[in-house]
Amino acid sequence: MSISFFFDESGHSGDAVNSGDAYDFIDQPYFVLACLGIKDETKLVQQINTLKITHRIPVGELKSKLLQNRPSFVSDLLSLVCDQRLPFFVEVVDKRYFVCMHLVNSQLLPAIMGYRDGPEMHFLKNHLVDFLYDEISDHVLNRFVAACMEPSDDSLMSAFGSQLLFSAGKCSASGAQGTRDSMHHMVSEVIKEYGEMRMKDTEAYLQFLPSPDFNKRGKQVWMLPNLSSFTNIYARINLFRKGKLAGARLVHDQQLELEDILLNSKRAAESIKDSKIKPFTPHSDYLFSENASLEFVPSHECIGIQLADVIAGTVMRFYRARLRGSTAYSPETAAVVMKLLRRSDASTGIGMYQVVPQRFVLK
């Protein structure tokens, strides 16, 4: 029997340069993409309808935001996913962390300078991103974002200058000064490298910025968490299926602005096997031998997308409340999120993957 993987998201506030006030991302600090694999939709619909009757849920589309006051139903619904052993894949992204991650990848340890993926580099980058998340000022992030939005020699040098000044300072946190000093050395080396490159190439600044994507209106969008989360889940599905994706369907909620970007990113992920790049991705497999199809469907027509929406919305609101130090979630919600977490298995790609600071990782 063929299998379909249904996607939906929560916490979408546009690209990461749309950062809101003090990087609160318009009160949506987390982005969550959820995916659910289903073979027998008919049986699942029957089970969900039984739960609806038990909890007196009205007939109609399941929407996470409309179920916030029905934690018992949501708990039973997501427990059904776990108890039926349905394969699910969740990406939880802290958006400030995501911006810091792009700063590290494009400016502190850029591939253009010969840095290559591997366990040690992976550890170093994560350590740096954690440090920036806690220590870096909004001013430094603002300069980085400004360079993304208006790429030029001036905007890039302004970003480098702010990083140089920041990294020359002193840390109040114990143990962080060594990382700050190391960052100062990295920025100095990158500035030196860029200085040599721009003498030969007037657009060398583009080598030190994340690559933008273009939506259907031709507008540039930068650092989309939707994009990296989608391709990573696709690669996790590839790991789960052991490369056997022929006949599998990826079914995403309609995204009129982003459909072309997601299609292109899927093709790009599938083409990695043809390049000399061997990405270090221990919990996913980007070397596709077979490809799944991708289609976009309105959520009201698809129970799989509705379930993915409930998973994504529940997880997003739980993490947001936790970040604020709030207990504005029910014991049932906390318990079912932990149940989802316990189903995680890095060897198969199933479960929750957290792109968050180490101290915020849910265990």
N, C-alpha and C positions, 0 to 999 in steps of 0.2 A: 504494500500500500504506500502511495506517495505521501509526502509530508509537506505541510505548509508552515512557514514561520511568519508570524504576525507581529508588526512593529507599531508602537506608538510612544509618545514622549510626554514629558511634563517639565515645566520650568523654562520653556523656550522664550527668550527675550531678544532674539536676533543674534548677530555675531558678537564676539567677545569685546569688540571695541565699543559696543553699546553698553557701557559699564555702569550707568546711573550715577548716583551721588556716592562718593567715597567707596566706589566699587561694591555697591550693594546690588547691582544689576537689577535695578527697578524692583527691589524687594524679592528677587528670585535668585538667590545666591547659588542654587544648585540646578543643574540640568540632569534629567534622568531619561534614558531611553530604555524601554523594555521590549523584549521579544519573547514570543511564546510559540513553541512547536506543537502542532496539532495534526493528528492523522484522521481522527473520526470526529468531525464537527457535530454530527447529528446526535451522537451519544452525549457529548459535552453540553449541547443545548438543553437536552432533557434534564441533565443533572442540575444545570443552572436554574432552569424553570422550577424545579423542585425546591431549590434554596429560596427563590423569589417568593414562592407561596408560603414557605415556612416563616420567612421574615416580613411578609406582607409588603414586598417591593412592587411598585406599579409596573404594569407592562410597558415596554419601551426600551430605548437604548440605555445601556449601562454607561454612566459617565462618572468618573472619579470625583469631580468637584461637586456633584449632586449627591454623593454618598458619604460625604464627610461626617454627617451626623448618624450614620448607620454602621458603626464600627463592628458590630457583631456579624452583620451580613458580609462586610468586606473580609473580615477574618475567616469566616467559613468559605468564602469564595476563593481566597488565596490558599487556604489550607487544602481545598480541593485540588488546586494546581500541584501542590506538593505531594499530597497523598496519592494522586493518580500518576505521579512520577513523570509529569509532562516536562519536557526539556524547556527551561527558560533561561534567558540571558539578560542581565541588567547591567547598565553602565551608569554609575553615579559620578557626576563631575562637579567638583567645586570650581566655580567659574574664575574666581581670583587665582586659585591654584593653576588653572588652565592657562591663564595669561602668563603667569610666572614660568610655567613650563615652556611656553613658546619663546619667552625671552631667553631662557637658558639654551634652548635648542638652536635658536637663530643667531644669538649674539654672544653668549658667553662660551659655548662649546659647539660652534657651528660645524656642520659637515664639511664646508668649504675649506676648513683648516686641517682636514685630515682626521678628525675625530670619528671613530667608528663604533657602531653598536657592539655590545657585549655585556656580560655580567658586571664587570668592574665599572664600565662607563654608565650602565644603567643605575648602579648604586650611587655613583658620584652625582649624576644628574638629579636623582631623587633627593639626595642630601641638599644640593644647592636650591632646588625648588622649595623644599621645606623651609630652608633658611630665608629665602626671599619672601615667602608667604608671611612669615612672622616679623621680619625686620624691615623690609623695603618700604620706602615712603610712597604715597600716592603720586607725588611729583615725578619720581623715577618711572613709575608705570605710565603716567600721563605722557611722558616724553616718548616712551616706547610705542604707545598707542598712536600718538601723533605721527610718528615716523611711518607706521603702517598705513594710516589714512592718507597721508600726503608724502609719498616716498621721494626723497631727494638727498643729496649730499648733506645739505644743511640740517634736515630733520634727523638724519641718522647720526651726525656728529653731535647734535644736541642730546640725543638719547645716550650716546656713549659718554658725553661729558657729565650728564647727571649720574650715570652709573659710577664714573670715576670718582666724583666728589663723594657720593654715598659710601663707596667701598674704602675710601681713605679715612673714614670716621671710626669712632669707637663704639663697641657694642656694650650694652648694659647687661645683656644676658650672659651668664657664665658659659664658657665653652664655644661661644659663637664668634669670637674675635678671629680665630684661626681661619674660619670659613670666609669671613669678611676680607681678610688679608689675601686669601687665595683668589677671591673674586677680583680684587684690585689688580692682581697679576694677570688674570684672564682678560680683563678689560684692556689693560695696557697692551697685551699681545695682540688682541683683536684690532685695536686702533692702528697698531704698527702694520699689521697685515693689510688692513683696508687701505691705509695710506699708500702702500706699494701697488695695490690692485687698481686704485682709481687713477693712477698715472697712466695706465694702459687701457682702462675701460671707464668711460664717463658714467655708465650705469652700474658700476660695481656695487653700489649701495643696495641693489636688489638682492645680492647674494647674502645679505645679513638681515633679511626680513622674511617673515612667513609668506608663502605664496597665496595671493588672494584667489577667490573663486568668483564667478559671475552668475547672478541670478537671471531669470528670464527677461528682465528688463535691461540687462547688460550692466547692472550696478555691481560694483565690487563689494564682496563681503569677506571679512577677515576672521580667521580663527573660529570657525563654526564648531561648537561642541557636537552638534548634530552629525556633522560629517565624519569626524574621527570616531565617534561612538558607533555610528552605523557600520563603518568599514571594520571596526574592531569586532563587533558582534558577528558580522559576516565571516570573519576569519575564525572566530570562536566556534561558529556553526561548522565551519570546514574541519576544525579539529574534532568536534563532537561526531561528525559524520565520517571521519577518517578519509576525507577527500571525496566521498561519494555524494556529489551534489546534483548529478544529472536527474532531472525530473522534479527536483525540489523547487518550491516557490517561496520567494520573499514577497510578502504582502504588506505594504506600508500605508499608513493613513495618508490621505491626500495631502500633498504639500506643493501647491501650485507654484510657489516662489522658488522652491528648492529641488523640484523633481529632476531637472536637468543636472544639477550639481551632484545629487545622490547617484544618478545613473553614471555620470562621468567618474565619480570616485569609486564606484563598484568596478568599472572597467579598469581603472588605474590599479586597484588592488589585485585584480586578476592578472594583470600584465607584469607584476613584480617578478614572477617566476622566469620571465624572459630577460630580465636584467641581471647585472652582476651583483646586485644588492641582495644580501641575505640578512633580513631584519632579525634582530634579537627580540622575539616575542614568545616567551616561555608558556603563556597561557592561551595562545591562539596559533593559527597556522595560515600564514599569508602566501603559501606556495600552493595555489589552486591548480589541481589537475582536471577538475570538472567545474562547471559554473551553474549556479542556480539562476532562475529567471527572477525579474523584479517587476512588480506592478503596483499601482497606486489605486486604492479603493476607498470610497467614503465610509467612515466608521459606522454609520447607521445601518449599513448593509452587511456588516461583518462582526460576528461575535468574537472572533479571535483578536481583532483590533480593539474591541471594547475591553476585553480582558487585559490586554497589554496596557491600555490606558489606565485601568484601575491599579495595576501593579505599579506603573510609573508614577502616578499621582500620589499613591499611598506612601511609596518610598521617598519621593521628593519632599512631601510635607513632614515626614518623620525626621529626615535629616535637617531640614530647615529649622524645625522646632528645637532639635538637639543642638544646633549651632548657636541658637539664641539662649540656650540654657533654660528653655521653656519645657514645661511638662504638659503642653497643650495637645497631647495625644492620649488616647485611651490605652489602658493596659492591653486590650485586645490587639490594637495596632502595633504596639511595641513587640508583643509576643509573635505576631505573624511575620513581621519584618525579620525578627531573629530566626524564625522558622525558614524563611527564604534564604537567609544567610547560611544557615547550617546545611542547606542543600548544595552549597557551592562545592565544586570539585575542579581544582585547577588542571587536573590531568585530562579532563574531558571538555573544559571550557564552560560548563554549566554553572549557573548561579550569579552572584553579584560581584562585579568588579568595581573597585572604588578608586577613583582618580581624585584623591583628597590628601591633605597633609597626614603624615604618619600618626600624629597624635589624635586625629579624628577618625582613624580607621576603626570601623565597627568590627568587633571580634566576638 
